[in-house]
Amino acid sequence: MNDTSSLPALPDRLSCNPSSPHHVEAIFEHTIGIRLNGKEHTNVEEYCISEGWVKIPSPKALDRHGRPLLIKLKGAVEVFYK
């Protein structure tokens, strides 16, 4: 098990997109896990613990810039270091 005392605190809201104001580069230097309603998801683009949602990319639909559209799933969100 990793020593989580030396790791940065996980924020309430985090995004993988570097242009987002919720992107924290120091967090992505470590491996994190995200559970939604007890099931671990590996394709989460953004999450918010206090509002209880995660955003995952759509398998086929793209926005006008060619990036996948994000689907919001709601439930109990747990974030942890692996």
C-alpha positions as YAML, in Angstrom:
chain: A
units: angstrom
residues:
- id: 1
  name: MET
  ca: [0.00, 0.00, 0.00]
- id: 2
  name: ASN
  ca: [1.26, 3.49, -0.80]
- id: 3
  name: ASP
  ca: [2.04, 6.06, 1.87]
- id: 4
  name: THR
  ca: [-0.65, 8.68, 1.20]
- id: 5
  name: SER
  ca: [0.66, 11.17, 3.79]
- id: 6
  name: SER
  ca: [3.24, 12.55, 1.34]
- id: 7
  name: LEU
  ca: [0.77, 12.77, -1.56]
- id: 8
  name: PRO
  ca: [-1.17, 15.96, -2.37]
- id: 9
  name: ALA
  ca: [-4.73, 16.11, -1.05]
- id: 10
  name: LEU
  ca: [-7.36, 15.08, -3.57]
- id: 11
  name: PRO
  ca: [-9.58, 18.04, -4.52]
- id: 12
  name: ASP
  ca: [-13.38, 18.07, -4.47]
- id: 13
  name: ARG
  ca: [-13.42, 18.61, -8.23]
- id: 14
  name: LEU
  ca: [-10.77, 17.50, -10.75]
- id: 15
  name: SER
  ca: [-10.51, 17.50, -14.54]
- id: 16
  name: CYS
  ca: [-8.12, 15.71, -16.92]
- id: 17
  name: ASN
  ca: [-8.35, 18.57, -19.45]
- id: 18
  name: PRO
  ca: [-5.30, 20.89, -19.04]
- id: 19
  name: SER
  ca: [-7.32, 23.93, -20.19]
- id: 20
  name: SER
  ca: [-9.87, 23.45, -17.38]
- id: 21
  name: PRO
  ca: [-9.62, 25.59, -14.21]
- id: 22
  name: HIS
  ca: [-10.11, 22.34, -12.23]
- id: 23
  name: HIS
  ca: [-6.97, 20.68, -13.62]
- id: 24
  name: VAL
  ca: [-4.23, 20.08, -10.99]
- id: 25
  name: GLU
  ca: [-1.01, 18.76, -12.56]
- id: 26
  name: ALA
  ca: [0.48, 17.52, -9.26]
- id: 27
  name: ILE
  ca: [-2.39, 15.02, -8.81]
- id: 28
  name: PHE
  ca: [-1.70, 13.35, -12.17]
- id: 29
  name: GLU
  ca: [1.86, 12.46, -11.18]
- id: 30
  name: HIS
  ca: [0.26, 9.67, -9.10]
- id: 31
  name: THR
  ca: [-2.27, 6.99, -9.95]
- id: 32
  name: ILE
  ca: [-5.77, 7.68, -8.64]
- id: 33
  name: GLY
  ca: [-8.89, 5.56, -8.63]
- id: 34
  name: ILE
  ca: [-12.49, 6.72, -8.90]
- id: 35
  name: ARG
  ca: [-15.56, 4.77, -7.78]
- id: 36
  name: LEU
  ca: [-19.12, 5.70, -8.68]
- id: 37
  name: ASN
  ca: [-21.77, 3.87, -6.64]
- id: 38
  name: GLY
  ca: [-19.17, 1.27, -5.58]
- id: 39
  name: LYS
  ca: [-17.99, 0.46, -9.14]
- id: 40
  name: GLU
  ca: [-14.51, 1.59, -10.19]
- id: 41
  name: HIS
  ca: [-14.33, 3.55, -13.45]
- id: 42
  name: THR
  ca: [-11.12, 3.94, -15.45]
- id: 43
  name: ASN
  ca: [-12.33, 6.37, -18.13]
- id: 44
  name: VAL
  ca: [-13.39, 9.37, -16.00]
- id: 45
  name: GLU
  ca: [-12.55, 12.77, -17.51]
- id: 46
  name: GLU
  ca: [-13.86, 14.92, -14.64]
- id: 47
  name: TYR
  ca: [-15.46, 14.39, -11.24]
- id: 48
  name: CYS
  ca: [-17.09, 16.36, -8.41]
- id: 49
  name: ILE
  ca: [-17.44, 14.68, -5.02]
- id: 50
  name: SER
  ca: [-19.73, 17.25, -3.36]
- id: 51
  name: GLU
  ca: [-22.22, 17.34, -6.27]
- id: 52
  name: GLY
  ca: [-21.99, 13.55, -6.80]
- id: 53
  name: TRP
  ca: [-21.16, 13.18, -10.51]
- id: 54
  name: VAL
  ca: [-18.49, 12.02, -12.93]
- id: 55
  name: LYS
  ca: [-18.10, 12.74, -16.64]
- id: 56
  name: ILE
  ca: [-17.04, 9.98, -19.02]
- id: 57
  name: PRO
  ca: [-16.46, 10.23, -22.79]
- id: 58
  name: SER
  ca: [-19.17, 9.10, -25.17]
- id: 59
  name: PRO
  ca: [-18.13, 6.03, -27.19]
- id: 60
  name: LYS
  ca: [-19.12, 7.52, -30.58]
- id: 61
  name: ALA
  ca: [-20.40, 11.11, -30.42]
- id: 62
  name: LEU
  ca: [-17.90, 13.92, -31.03]
- id: 63
  name: ASP
  ca: [-18.12, 17.67, -30.47]
- id: 64
  name: ARG
  ca: [-17.31, 20.24, -33.16]
- id: 65
  name: HIS
  ca: [-13.60, 20.10, -32.25]
- id: 66
  name: GLY
  ca: [-13.41, 16.33, -32.72]
- id: 67
  name: ARG
  ca: [-13.25, 15.48, -29.00]
- id: 68
  name: PRO
  ca: [-15.68, 12.95, -27.48]
- id: 69
  name: LEU
  ca: [-18.80, 14.38, -25.88]
- id: 70
  name: LEU
  ca: [-18.91, 13.89, -22.12]
- id: 71
  name: ILE
  ca: [-21.74, 12.04, -20.40]
- id: 72
  name: LYS
  ca: [-22.55, 12.95, -16.77]
- id: 73
  name: LEU
  ca: [-23.27, 10.04, -14.43]
- id: 74
  name: LYS
  ca: [-24.65, 10.79, -10.97]
- id: 75
  name: GLY
  ca: [-24.18, 8.90, -7.72]
- id: 76
  name: ALA
  ca: [-21.84, 8.51, -4.75]
- id: 77
  name: VAL
  ca: [-18.29, 9.40, -5.84]
- id: 78
  name: GLU
  ca: [-15.20, 8.08, -4.01]
- id: 79
  name: VAL
  ca: [-11.67, 9.12, -5.00]
- id: 80
  name: PHE
  ca: [-8.50, 7.44, -3.72]
- id: 81
  name: TYR
  ca: [-4.82, 6.91, -4.49]
- id: 82
  name: LYS
  ca: [-3.94, 3.47, -5.80]
...
